[in-house]
Amino acid sequence: MAVFTRQQIEQGLTELGELAHKNNIKVRLVVVGGAAMVLRFSARNSTRDIDAFIQSPEEAKMGGFVWN
């Protein structure tokens, strides 16, 4: 099973931010679970998935903003 390190999580979030900026979209994203433990608390070195939810914009919640 693949794991995501701090560096990979940060890189993915940076790419997401760049994509949003390119499309003139401001996204408010909350990272929770294992990824939050890696990023915020340094409680572990990696996580198996990245759990997050979009607080805004509404169109991102409806699938108008897709990150590949």
Secondary structure as UniProt FT lines:
FT   STRAND          4..5
FT   HELIX           6..22
FT   TURN            23..24
FT   STRAND          28..32
FT   HELIX           33..39
FT   STRAND          46..47
FT   STRAND          51..56
FT   HELIX           58..61
FT   TURN            62..63
//
